[in-house]
């Protein structure tokens, strides 16, 4: 693991990893949200096929045709992905789409929205802020906690109106720490979709990019691949690091006795 990953606040990191590893209990689920792009409407890099000794080149009519972005909701347990291609990722565009998509996932009834949490349910909400220096003030009246939403640590994701809306629907946001976007598994599925849709292609406009991205996502959902955090190999590496004691001045270490 690189040094910059080791510097990430451990508590925030552990909360997100715990969310990924937990099993669904009492209807609690884990989704990831992210925005990818911009993707330019220019020739995209792909597998090289040019004759040996000849440099790879762009077409002579190389013109920038605009950019597109991708909104993504990803469910690691099933591998299902919900996407929308856009030309702008402004909050005025992102928040309405995200709210509508989450409502479709939740299928919230009015009785659930109006319910009041008891002490045990409030404790379940609070556990996802344990140890954090900056905590979100939880309202006293909240529905049953249903979704943990892993999101990047962006200012637009923390607006008062948006966070209160999440709480009112039983959604607890878990923000990745600064420099910790690698904790968001939505980034992995976005890279897969982008490569399959654009690699080696020569899009002429943002609309074409959006269609390709959404088509690939639709095809992915026909046979999605579940994602797991780390796996057995990751656990072995963690145990191996715990048996070591790093020495100052170099990358040397000694085994703990």
C-alpha positions as CSV (number, residue, x, y, z in Angstrom):
1,X,0.0,0.0,0.0
2,X,1.4,3.4,-1.0
3,X,2.3,6.0,1.7
4,X,-0.5,8.4,0.7
5,X,-3.1,5.7,1.3
6,X,-1.7,5.1,4.7
7,X,-2.0,8.8,5.6
8,X,-5.8,8.8,5.0
9,X,-7.8,9.2,8.3
10,X,-8.1,5.6,9.5
11,X,-11.5,6.0,11.1
12,X,-13.2,7.2,7.9
13,X,-11.5,4.5,5.9
14,X,-12.5,1.8,8.4
15,X,-16.1,2.9,8.4
16,X,-16.4,2.6,4.6
17,X,-14.6,-0.8,4.5
18,X,-16.9,-2.0,7.3
19,X,-19.9,-1.0,5.2
20,X,-18.6,-2.9,2.2
21,X,-18.0,-6.1,4.3
22,X,-21.2,-6.1,6.3
23,X,-24.1,-8.3,5.3
24,X,-27.5,-6.8,4.6
25,X,-29.4,-6.7,7.9
26,X,-32.8,-5.2,8.5
27,X,-33.0,-4.0,4.9
28,X,-29.8,-2.0,5.2
29,X,-27.9,-1.8,1.9
30,X,-24.8,-0.2,0.5
31,X,-24.6,1.8,-2.7
32,X,-21.8,3.9,-4.2
33,X,-22.2,7.2,-6.1
34,X,-19.8,9.0,-8.3
35,X,-19.5,11.3,-11.3
36,X,-17.0,10.4,-14.1
37,X,-15.5,12.4,-16.9
38,X,-15.3,14.7,-18.7
39,X,-14.9,12.5,-21.8
40,X,-13.9,14.5,-24.8
41,X,-15.4,13.9,-28.3
42,X,-12.0,13.2,-29.8
43,X,-10.4,10.0,-31.0
44,X,-9.9,7.7,-28.0
45,X,-6.8,5.7,-27.3
46,X,-7.3,2.0,-28.0
47,X,-5.2,-1.1,-28.9
48,X,-2.4,-0.2,-31.3
49,X,-2.7,-1.8,-34.7
50,X,-0.4,0.4,-36.9
51,X,2.5,-1.1,-38.9
52,X,5.8,-1.6,-37.0
53,X,7.9,1.5,-37.3
54,X,5.0,3.9,-37.9
55,X,3.8,6.2,-35.1
56,X,0.2,6.0,-34.0
57,X,-1.6,9.1,-35.2
58,X,-4.9,10.9,-34.8
59,X,-7.1,11.5,-37.9
60,X,-6.2,14.7,-39.7
61,X,-9.6,16.2,-38.9
62,X,-8.8,16.1,-35.2
63,X,-11.4,18.5,-33.7
64,X,-12.6,18.8,-30.1
65,X,-16.4,18.2,-30.3
66,X,-17.4,18.8,-26.7
67,X,-17.4,16.7,-23.5
68,X,-19.8,14.4,-21.7
69,X,-19.9,13.1,-18.1
70,X,-21.4,10.1,-16.4
71,X,-23.5,9.9,-13.2
72,X,-23.3,6.6,-11.5
73,X,-25.0,4.6,-8.8
74,X,-23.4,1.2,-8.1
75,X,-24.5,-1.7,-6.0
76,X,-21.4,-3.8,-5.2
77,X,-23.3,-6.7,-3.7
78,X,-25.2,-7.4,-7.0
79,X,-23.0,-5.5,-9.5
80,X,-26.1,-3.5,-10.7
81,X,-25.3,0.0,-12.0
82,X,-27.6,3.0,-12.6
83,X,-26.2,5.6,-14.9
84,X,-27.0,8.8,-16.8
85,X,-24.9,10.5,-19.4
86,X,-24.9,14.3,-19.2
87,X,-23.0,17.3,-20.5
88,X,-22.8,19.0,-17.1
89,X,-22.4,17.7,-13.6
90,X,-23.7,20.8,-11.8
91,X,-25.7,20.2,-8.6
92,X,-28.8,21.5,-10.3
93,X,-28.6,18.5,-12.7
94,X,-27.0,15.9,-10.4
95,X,-29.2,16.3,-7.3
96,X,-32.6,15.8,-9.1
97,X,-31.3,12.7,-10.9
98,X,-29.8,11.3,-7.8
99,X,-33.0,11.8,-5.8
100,X,-35.2,10.2,-8.4
101,X,-32.9,7.3,-8.8
102,X,-32.6,6.7,-5.0
103,X,-36.4,6.9,-4.7
104,X,-36.8,4.2,-7.3
105,X,-34.4,2.0,-5.3
106,X,-36.1,2.7,-2.0
107,X,-39.7,2.6,-3.1
108,X,-40.4,4.6,0.0
109,X,-43.9,4.6,1.4
110,X,-45.4,7.5,3.3
111,X,-45.6,5.5,6.5
112,X,-41.9,4.8,6.4
113,X,-41.0,8.5,5.8
114,X,-43.1,9.7,8.7
115,X,-41.9,7.1,11.2
116,X,-39.8,8.2,14.2
117,X,-36.7,6.3,15.2
118,X,-36.5,4.8,18.7
119,X,-33.2,4.8,20.7
120,X,-32.0,1.6,19.1
121,X,-32.5,2.9,15.6
122,X,-30.9,6.2,16.5
123,X,-27.9,4.3,17.7
124,X,-27.7,2.4,14.4
125,X,-27.5,5.8,12.6
126,X,-25.0,7.2,15.0
127,X,-22.6,4.2,14.7
128,X,-21.7,5.4,11.1
129,X,-20.2,8.6,12.6
130,X,-18.3,7.0,15.5
131,X,-14.9,8.5,16.1
132,X,-15.2,11.1,13.3
133,X,-14.0,14.7,14.2
134,X,-16.6,16.3,11.9
135,X,-20.0,14.8,12.5
136,X,-23.3,15.6,10.8
137,X,-26.0,16.6,13.2
138,X,-28.7,13.9,13.0
139,X,-32.3,15.1,13.2
140,X,-34.4,13.6,16.0
141,X,-37.1,12.4,13.7
142,X,-35.8,10.0,11.1
143,X,-37.1,7.0,9.2
144,X,-35.5,3.6,9.5
145,X,-31.9,3.5,8.2
146,X,-32.0,1.7,4.8
147,X,-29.1,2.7,2.7
148,X,-25.4,3.6,3.3
149,X,-24.3,5.8,0.4
150,X,-20.6,6.0,-0.3
151,X,-19.8,9.4,-1.9
152,X,-16.8,11.5,-2.7
153,X,-15.9,14.3,-0.3
154,X,-17.2,17.1,-2.5
155,X,-18.8,20.4,-1.3
156,X,-21.9,19.8,-3.4
157,X,-22.6,16.5,-1.7
158,X,-22.8,18.2,1.7
159,X,-25.3,21.0,1.0
160,X,-27.8,21.4,3.9
161,X,-30.9,20.7,1.7
162,X,-29.4,17.6,0.1
163,X,-28.2,16.0,3.3
164,X,-31.5,16.5,5.0
165,X,-33.3,15.0,2.1
166,X,-31.0,11.9,2.4
167,X,-31.8,11.6,6.1
168,X,-35.6,11.9,5.4
169,X,-35.4,8.9,3.1
170,X,-33.4,6.7,5.4
171,X,-30.0,7.2,3.6
172,X,-26.8,7.8,5.5
173,X,-24.0,9.3,3.4
174,X,-20.4,8.0,4.0
175,X,-17.9,10.5,2.6
176,X,-14.5,9.3,1.4
177,X,-11.7,11.3,3.1
178,X,-9.5,13.7,1.2
179,X,-7.2,11.6,-1.1
180,X,-9.4,8.5,-0.5
181,X,-11.5,8.3,-3.7
182,X,-10.0,4.8,-4.1
183,X,-12.4,3.7,-1.4
184,X,-15.4,4.4,-3.7
185,X,-16.0,1.2,-5.7
186,X,-18.1,3.2,-8.2
187,X,-14.8,4.4,-9.7
188,X,-14.0,0.8,-10.7
189,X,-17.2,0.2,-12.6
190,X,-16.9,3.6,-14.3
191,X,-13.5,2.6,-15.6
192,X,-14.9,-0.6,-17.0
193,X,-17.8,1.2,-18.7
194,X,-15.6,3.9,-20.1
195,X,-13.1,1.4,-21.6
196,X,-15.8,-0.8,-23.1
197,X,-17.7,2.2,-24.6
198,X,-14.9,4.5,-25.8
199,X,-11.7,2.6,-26.2
200,X,-10.5,2.9,-29.8
201,X,-13.6,4.9,-30.8
202,X,-13.8,8.2,-32.6
203,X,-16.8,10.1,-31.2
204,X,-18.0,13.1,-33.0
205,X,-20.1,14.8,-30.3
206,X,-21.1,14.4,-26.6
207,X,-24.5,12.8,-27.5
208,X,-22.7,9.9,-29.2
209,X,-20.5,9.4,-26.1
210,X,-23.5,9.5,-23.8
211,X,-25.3,6.9,-25.9
212,X,-22.3,4.5,-25.9
213,X,-21.8,4.8,-22.2
214,X,-25.5,4.2,-21.4
215,X,-25.7,1.3,-23.9
216,X,-22.7,-0.4,-22.3
217,X,-24.2,0.1,-18.8
218,X,-27.5,-1.5,-20.0
219,X,-25.7,-4.5,-21.4
220,X,-23.6,-4.8,-18.2
221,X,-26.8,-5.0,-16.1
222,X,-28.0,-8.1,-18.1
223,X,-25.2,-10.1,-16.4
224,X,-23.7,-7.9,-13.7
225,X,-20.6,-9.0,-11.7
226,X,-20.7,-8.5,-7.9
227,X,-17.7,-6.6,-6.4
228,X,-16.1,-7.6,-3.1
229,X,-13.8,-5.4,-1.1
230,X,-10.3,-6.9,-0.9
231,X,-11.0,-10.6,-0.7
232,X,-8.8,-13.3,0.9
233,X,-5.6,-12.0,-0.6
234,X,-6.2,-8.6,0.8
235,X,-6.8,-10.1,4.3
236,X,-3.5,-12.0,4.1
237,X,-1.7,-8.8,3.2
238,X,-3.2,-7.0,6.1
239,X,-2.2,-9.8,8.5
240,X,1.3,-9.8,7.0
241,X,1.7,-6.0,7.6
242,X,0.5,-6.4,11.2
243,X,3.3,-8.8,11.8
244,X,5.9,-6.2,10.7
245,X,7.5,-3.2,12.4
246,X,8.7,-0.5,10.0
247,X,12.1,1.0,10.7
248,X,12.9,4.7,10.3
249,X,15.0,6.0,7.4
250,X,14.1,3.5,4.8
251,X,11.6,0.9,3.7
252,X,13.2,-1.7,6.0
253,X,11.2,-3.6,8.6
254,X,11.5,-6.4,11.1
255,X,9.0,-9.1,12.1
256,X,7.2,-8.6,15.3
257,X,7.8,-11.3,17.9
